[in-house]
Amino acid sequence: MPRKLRRRSFTPKEEYVYLTHSIKNDKEEESRVLLENYKVLLQDALDRLWDGVQVKRKEG
């Protein structure tokens, strides 16, 4: 049985701050492959999650 998720608002309750830091390494090709594979796996996970979402429209 799929879980039902309901959002009351799409506005976040708080602000988020993202801190990033670049790191130099001598593994440029390996890093590129790692990030590309991560992107593919993340997209697959999101696709699987969305496959379980049902959208219902209420008529006014």
DSSP file (Angstrom, degrees, kcal/mol; ACC not computed):
  #  RESIDUE AA STRUCTURE BP1 BP2  ACC     N-H-->O    O-->H-N    N-H-->O    O-->H-N    TCO  KAPPA ALPHA  PHI   PSI    X-CA   Y-CA   Z-CA
    1    1 A M              0   0    0      0, 0.0     2,-0.1     0, 0.0     0, 0.0   0.000 360.0 360.0 360.0 120.8    0.0    0.0    0.0
    2    2 A P        -     0   0    0      0, 0.0     2,-0.2     0, 0.0    51,-0.0  -0.389 360.0-116.4 -70.0 144.2    1.6    3.3   -1.1
    3    3 A R        -     0   0    0     -2,-0.1     2,-0.6     1,-0.0     0, 0.0  -0.505  23.2-129.8 -75.2 147.0    2.0    6.0    1.5
    4    4 A K        -     0   0    0     -2,-0.2     2,-0.5    49,-0.1    49,-0.1  -0.881  21.1-165.7-100.6 125.8    0.1    9.2    1.0
    5    5 A L        -     0   0    0     -2,-0.6     2,-0.4     2,-0.0    -2,-0.0  -0.939   6.6-176.9-111.6 130.2    2.2   12.4    1.3
    6    6 A R        -     0   0    0     -2,-0.5     2,-0.5     0, 0.0    -2,-0.0  -0.993  10.5-158.2-129.4 133.0    0.4   15.7    1.7
    7    7 A R        -     0   0    0     -2,-0.4     3,-0.1     1,-0.1    -2,-0.0  -0.914   7.8-163.1-108.0 132.7    2.0   19.1    1.8
    8    8 A R  S    S+     0   0    0     -2,-0.5     2,-0.3     1,-0.3    -1,-0.1   0.817  80.4   4.0 -79.4 -31.6    0.2   22.0    3.4
    9    9 A S        -     0   0    0      2,-0.1    -1,-0.3     1,-0.0     0, 0.0  -0.995  51.9-146.5-152.6 147.0    2.5   24.5    1.8
   10   10 A F  S    S+     0   0    0     -2,-0.3    -1,-0.0    -3,-0.1    -2,-0.0   0.375  75.3 101.9 -93.6   4.4    5.4   24.5   -0.6
   11   11 A T  S    S-     0   0    0      1,-0.0    -2,-0.1     2,-0.0    -3,-0.1  -0.776  78.8-121.1 -88.0 124.4    7.0   27.5    1.2
   12   12 A P        -     0   0    0      0, 0.0    -2,-0.1     0, 0.0    -1,-0.0  -0.343   8.8-137.2 -65.2 146.2    9.8   26.4    3.5
   13   13 A K  S    S+     0   0    0      1,-0.0     2,-0.3     2,-0.0    -2,-0.0   0.709  85.1  18.8 -75.7 -19.8    9.4   27.3    7.1
   14   14 A E  S    S-     0   0    0      0, 0.0     2,-0.3     0, 0.0    -1,-0.0  -0.937  83.5-103.0-144.6 165.7   13.0   28.4    7.4
   15   15 A E        -     0   0    0     -2,-0.3     2,-0.4    -3,-0.0    -2,-0.0  -0.652  30.3-144.9 -91.0 149.7   15.8   29.4    5.3
   16   16 A Y        -     0   0    0     -2,-0.3     2,-0.5     2,-0.0     0, 0.0  -0.899   3.4-154.3-114.5 144.7   18.7   27.1    4.5
   17   17 A V        -     0   0    0     -2,-0.4     2,-0.6     2,-0.0    -2,-0.0  -0.980   8.0-156.8-117.6 126.7   22.3   28.0    4.1
   18   18 A Y        -     0   0    0     -2,-0.5     2,-0.5     2,-0.0    -2,-0.0  -0.910   4.9-162.6-106.1 121.5   24.5   25.8    2.0
   19   19 A L        -     0   0    0     -2,-0.6     2,-0.3     2,-0.0    -2,-0.0  -0.889  12.3-177.1-103.1 130.3   28.2   25.9    2.6
   20   20 A T        -     0   0    0     -2,-0.5     2,-0.3     2,-0.0    -2,-0.0  -0.872  10.9-169.4-125.3 159.3   30.5   24.5   -0.1
   21   21 A H        -     0   0    0     -2,-0.3     2,-0.3     2,-0.0    -2,-0.0  -0.972  17.5-135.6-148.5 130.1   34.2   24.0   -0.3
   22   22 A S        -     0   0    0     -2,-0.3     2,-0.5     2,-0.0    -2,-0.0  -0.668  16.8-161.9 -88.6 143.8   36.3   23.1   -3.4
   23   23 A I        -     0   0    0     -2,-0.3     2,-0.3     2,-0.0    -2,-0.0  -0.990  10.1-141.4-126.7 125.8   39.0   20.5   -3.0
   24   24 A K        +     0   0    0     -2,-0.5     2,-0.3     2,-0.0    -2,-0.0  -0.671  30.0 163.8 -85.0 138.8   41.8   20.1   -5.5
   25   25 A N        -     0   0    0     -2,-0.3     3,-0.2     0, 0.0     6,-0.0  -0.951  46.3-123.8-146.3 169.1   42.9   16.6   -6.4
   26   26 A D  S    S+     0   0    0     -2,-0.3     3,-0.2     1,-0.2     2,-0.1   0.175  94.0  83.2 -99.4  17.8   44.9   14.8   -9.0
   27   27 A K     >  +     0   0    0      1,-0.2     4,-2.7     2,-0.1     5,-0.2  -0.423  46.9 148.0-115.6  53.9   42.0   12.4   -9.8
   28   28 A E  H  > S+     0   0    0      1,-0.2     4,-2.2     2,-0.2    -1,-0.2   0.916  73.5  43.5 -59.1 -47.7   40.1   14.6  -12.2
   29   29 A E  H  > S+     0   0    0      1,-0.2     4,-2.3     2,-0.2    -1,-0.2   0.921 114.9  49.0 -66.4 -43.8   38.7   11.8  -14.4
   30   30 A E  H  > S+     0   0    0      1,-0.2     4,-2.4     2,-0.2    -1,-0.2   0.884 111.5  50.6 -62.8 -38.3   37.9    9.5  -11.5
   31   31 A S  H  X S+     0   0    0     -4,-2.7     4,-2.5     2,-0.2    -1,-0.2   0.903 109.5  50.5 -65.5 -41.1   36.1   12.4   -9.8
   32   32 A R  H  X S+     0   0    0     -4,-2.2     4,-2.3    -5,-0.2    -2,-0.2   0.923 112.0  47.2 -62.8 -44.1   34.1   13.2  -12.9
   33   33 A V  H  X S+     0   0    0     -4,-2.3     4,-2.6     2,-0.2     5,-0.2   0.908 111.5  51.6 -63.8 -42.9   33.0    9.5  -13.2
   34   34 A L  H  X S+     0   0    0     -4,-2.4     4,-2.3     1,-0.2    -2,-0.2   0.936 112.3  45.0 -59.3 -48.1   32.1    9.4   -9.5
   35   35 A L  H  X S+     0   0    0     -4,-2.5     4,-2.3     2,-0.2    -1,-0.2   0.878 112.7  51.3 -66.6 -37.5   29.9   12.5   -9.8
   36   36 A E  H  X S+     0   0    0     -4,-2.3     4,-2.0     2,-0.2    -1,-0.2   0.923 111.5  47.1 -64.7 -44.0   28.3   11.3  -13.1
   37   37 A N  H  X S+     0   0    0     -4,-2.6     4,-2.5     1,-0.2    -2,-0.2   0.890 110.9  52.3 -64.4 -38.7   27.4    7.9  -11.5
   38   38 A Y  H  X S+     0   0    0     -4,-2.3     4,-2.7    -5,-0.2    -2,-0.2   0.914 108.4  51.2 -61.5 -43.0   26.0    9.7   -8.4
   39   39 A K  H  X S+     0   0    0     -4,-2.3     4,-2.3     1,-0.2    -2,-0.2   0.905 110.8  48.1 -61.8 -42.1   23.8   11.8  -10.7
   40   40 A V  H  X S+     0   0    0     -4,-2.0     4,-2.2     2,-0.2    -2,-0.2   0.927 113.5  46.8 -65.0 -45.3   22.5    8.7  -12.4
   41   41 A L  H  X S+     0   0    0     -4,-2.5     4,-2.3     1,-0.2    -2,-0.2   0.898 112.4  50.2 -64.4 -40.6   21.8    6.9   -9.1
   42   42 A L  H  X S+     0   0    0     -4,-2.7     4,-2.4     2,-0.2    -1,-0.2   0.914 110.5  49.1 -64.1 -43.0   20.1   10.0   -7.7
   43   43 A Q  H  X S+     0   0    0     -4,-2.3     4,-2.6     1,-0.2    -1,-0.2   0.897 110.4  51.6 -63.4 -39.9   17.9   10.4  -10.7
   44   44 A D  H  X S+     0   0    0     -4,-2.2     4,-2.3     2,-0.2    -2,-0.2   0.914 109.7  49.5 -62.5 -42.9   16.9    6.7  -10.6
   45   45 A A  H  X S+     0   0    0     -4,-2.3     4,-2.1     1,-0.2    -2,-0.2   0.919 112.2  47.7 -62.6 -43.2   16.0    7.1   -6.9
   46   46 A L  H  X S+     0   0    0     -4,-2.4     4,-2.7     2,-0.2    -2,-0.2   0.901 110.2  52.2 -65.0 -40.6   13.8   10.2   -7.6
   47   47 A D  H  X S+     0   0    0     -4,-2.6     4,-1.8     1,-0.2    -1,-0.2   0.910 109.6  49.5 -61.5 -41.7   12.1    8.4  -10.5
   48   48 A R  H  X S+     0   0    0     -4,-2.3     4,-0.7     2,-0.2    -1,-0.2   0.892 111.5  49.1 -65.2 -39.2   11.3    5.5   -8.3
   49   49 A L  H >< S+     0   0    0     -4,-2.1     3,-1.1     1,-0.2    -2,-0.2   0.934 111.3  48.6 -64.4 -45.6    9.9    7.8   -5.6
   50   50 A W  H >< S+     0   0    0     -4,-2.7     3,-1.5     1,-0.3    -1,-0.2   0.797 100.1  66.5 -66.7 -27.9    7.7    9.7   -8.2
   51   51 A D  H 3< S+     0   0    0     -4,-1.8    -1,-0.3     1,-0.3    -2,-0.2   0.792 101.8  49.6 -61.8 -26.0    6.4    6.4   -9.6
   52   52 A G  T << S+     0   0    0     -3,-1.1     2,-0.4    -4,-0.7    -1,-0.3   0.401  90.4 101.7 -92.4   2.5    4.7    5.9   -6.3
   53   53 A V    <   -     0   0    0     -3,-1.5     2,-0.5    -4,-0.2   -49,-0.1  -0.737  53.6-162.2 -92.9 131.4    3.1    9.4   -6.2
   54   54 A Q        -     0   0    0     -2,-0.4     2,-0.5     2,-0.0    -2,-0.0  -0.955   5.0-155.7-111.7 129.8   -0.6    9.8   -7.0
   55   55 A V        -     0   0    0     -2,-0.5     2,-0.4     2,-0.0    -2,-0.0  -0.910  10.1-171.7-107.0 124.6   -1.8   13.2   -7.9
   56   56 A K        -     0   0    0     -2,-0.5     2,-0.5     2,-0.0    -2,-0.0  -0.941  10.7-148.1-116.8 139.2   -5.5   14.0   -7.4
   57   57 A R        -     0   0    0     -2,-0.4     2,-0.5     2,-0.0    -2,-0.0  -0.899   5.9-150.0-108.7 130.4   -7.2   17.1   -8.6
   58   58 A K        -     0   0    0     -2,-0.5     2,-0.4     2,-0.0    -2,-0.0  -0.842  14.2-135.2 -97.4 132.2  -10.1   18.6   -6.7
   59   59 A E              0   0    0     -2,-0.5    -2,-0.0     1,-0.1     0, 0.0  -0.714 360.0 360.0 -86.8 136.7  -12.6   20.6   -8.7
   60   60 A G              0   0    0     -2,-0.4    -1,-0.1     0, 0.0    -2,-0.0   0.465 360.0 360.0 -70.6 360.0  -13.7   23.8   -7.1
